[in-house]
Amino acid sequence: MTSTASRHRQWIGAAAITVATLVASTPARADYCIRLSGGSFSGDIGFFRIAGERPTAAGAMKPITGRAAGLSPVFGTAVVGKDGSYIELGATFFIDATQGQFDISFSPVSATSGGGYAAYGKYGTIDSVTAKIVRCSGEP
């Protein structure tokens, strides 16, 4: 009886280690990623992992949630223009306890390149940025 209980505990321990290894090695989940370039944005500051899908229907609106620079929070809204010709994403994020925002657009809605404005770490300063939808595996 003791050997069965011991094997059972060993199996549970091995399963727990396997799950912990998988969780630690799995990148942060994202459905699409955005890279901003320009001003304060380069490297990991400027790489955003966004959960969910971008809305595509005219007039549609959807919340944005995700991560910036690895594990920092991103939250905001994605809105498609009433005529369906563009999508605008506005979000607030925090990296190392410093707040930032971006307001970027893609036209047409299916475009993978766009641009807009963003701020990070410089109070009252807004930078013009380019924005690209990129592969999430390319995170710096």
C-alpha positions as CSV (number, residue, x, y, z in Angstrom):
1,M,0.0,0.0,0.0
2,T,2.8,2.4,0.9
3,S,4.5,1.9,-2.5
4,T,1.3,2.7,-4.4
5,A,0.8,5.9,-2.3
6,S,4.4,6.8,-2.9
7,R,4.1,6.3,-6.7
8,H,0.9,8.4,-6.7
9,R,2.7,11.3,-5.0
10,Q,5.6,11.0,-7.4
11,W,3.2,11.1,-10.4
12,I,1.5,14.2,-9.0
13,G,4.9,15.8,-8.4
14,A,6.0,15.0,-12.0
15,A,2.8,16.4,-13.4
16,A,3.1,19.6,-11.4
17,I,6.7,20.1,-12.7
18,T,5.6,19.5,-16.3
19,V,2.8,22.0,-16.0
20,A,5.0,24.6,-14.4
21,T,7.6,24.1,-17.2
22,L,5.0,24.5,-19.9
23,V,3.6,27.7,-18.3
24,A,7.1,29.2,-17.8
25,S,8.1,28.5,-21.4
26,T,4.9,29.6,-23.1
27,P,5.0,33.2,-24.4
28,A,2.3,35.6,-23.3
29,R,-0.9,34.9,-25.2
30,A,-1.8,37.3,-27.9
31,D,-4.0,37.3,-31.0
32,Y,-2.0,40.1,-32.7
33,C,1.0,42.3,-31.9
34,I,1.7,45.9,-32.7
35,R,5.2,47.5,-33.0
36,L,5.4,51.3,-32.7
37,S,8.5,53.2,-34.0
38,G,9.5,56.8,-33.5
39,G,10.1,59.1,-30.6
40,S,10.5,57.1,-27.3
41,F,9.4,53.9,-28.9
42,S,12.0,51.2,-29.9
43,G,13.0,47.7,-28.7
44,D,10.6,46.3,-26.1
45,I,9.2,49.8,-25.4
46,G,6.9,49.9,-28.4
47,F,6.0,46.2,-28.6
48,F,2.4,45.4,-27.6
49,R,0.7,42.0,-27.4
50,I,-3.1,42.4,-27.8
51,A,-5.6,39.7,-26.8
52,G,-8.7,39.3,-29.0
53,E,-9.4,40.2,-32.6
54,R,-9.5,43.6,-34.2
55,P,-13.1,44.6,-35.0
56,T,-13.8,44.9,-38.8
57,A,-17.5,45.9,-39.1
58,A,-18.3,49.5,-39.8
59,G,-19.0,51.3,-36.5
60,A,-17.8,48.4,-34.4
61,M,-16.1,49.0,-31.1
62,K,-14.1,46.5,-29.0
63,P,-12.0,46.7,-25.8
64,I,-8.3,46.3,-26.0
65,T,-6.4,44.3,-23.4
66,G,-2.9,43.1,-23.5
67,R,0.7,43.5,-22.5
68,A,3.4,46.0,-23.2
69,A,7.2,45.3,-22.9
70,G,6.6,41.8,-21.7
71,L,4.3,41.8,-18.6
72,S,3.1,45.4,-18.3
73,P,-0.7,46.1,-18.8
74,V,-2.3,47.7,-21.8
75,F,-6.0,48.6,-22.0
76,G,-8.1,50.7,-24.3
77,T,-10.5,50.6,-27.2
78,A,-10.5,49.7,-30.9
79,V,-13.1,51.5,-33.1
80,V,-13.9,51.1,-36.8
81,G,-15.1,54.2,-38.5
82,K,-18.8,54.5,-39.4
83,D,-18.0,54.1,-43.0
84,G,-15.8,51.1,-42.4
85,S,-12.7,52.7,-44.0
86,Y,-10.3,52.7,-41.0
87,I,-9.8,51.4,-37.5
88,E,-8.4,53.5,-34.7
89,L,-6.8,52.0,-31.5
90,G,-6.4,54.1,-28.4
91,A,-4.8,52.7,-25.3
92,T,-3.1,53.4,-22.1
93,F,-0.2,51.3,-20.8
94,F,2.3,51.2,-18.0
95,I,5.9,50.1,-18.3
96,D,8.1,50.1,-15.2
97,A,5.5,52.2,-13.4
98,T,5.6,54.9,-16.1
99,Q,2.4,55.6,-18.0
100,G,2.0,56.0,-21.7
101,Q,-0.7,56.2,-24.3
102,F,-1.1,55.6,-28.0
103,D,-3.7,56.6,-30.6
104,I,-3.0,54.9,-33.9
105,S,-5.0,54.2,-37.1
106,F,-4.9,51.7,-39.9
107,S,-6.6,52.4,-43.2
108,P,-8.2,50.3,-44.6
109,V,-9.3,48.2,-41.6
110,S,-7.3,45.2,-43.0
111,A,-4.0,47.3,-43.3
112,T,-1.0,46.1,-41.4
113,S,0.8,49.5,-41.4
114,G,-0.5,52.7,-40.0
115,G,0.5,55.5,-37.7
116,G,-0.6,58.1,-35.2
117,Y,0.7,59.6,-32.0
118,A,2.0,58.2,-28.7
119,A,3.6,59.3,-25.5
120,Y,5.7,57.6,-22.9
121,G,7.8,58.9,-20.1
122,K,7.8,62.5,-21.2
123,Y,5.0,64.5,-19.6
124,G,3.2,66.7,-22.1
125,T,5.2,65.4,-25.1
126,I,3.5,63.5,-27.9
127,D,5.5,61.7,-30.5
128,S,4.5,60.9,-34.1
129,V,4.8,57.1,-34.6
130,T,4.5,54.5,-37.2
131,A,2.6,51.3,-36.3
132,K,2.8,47.8,-37.8
133,I,0.9,44.6,-37.1
134,V,3.7,42.1,-36.6
135,R,4.3,38.5,-35.7
136,C,4.1,38.0,-32.0
137,S,7.1,35.6,-32.1
138,G,9.3,38.6,-33.0
139,E,9.1,40.2,-29.6
140,P,12.4,41.8,-28.6
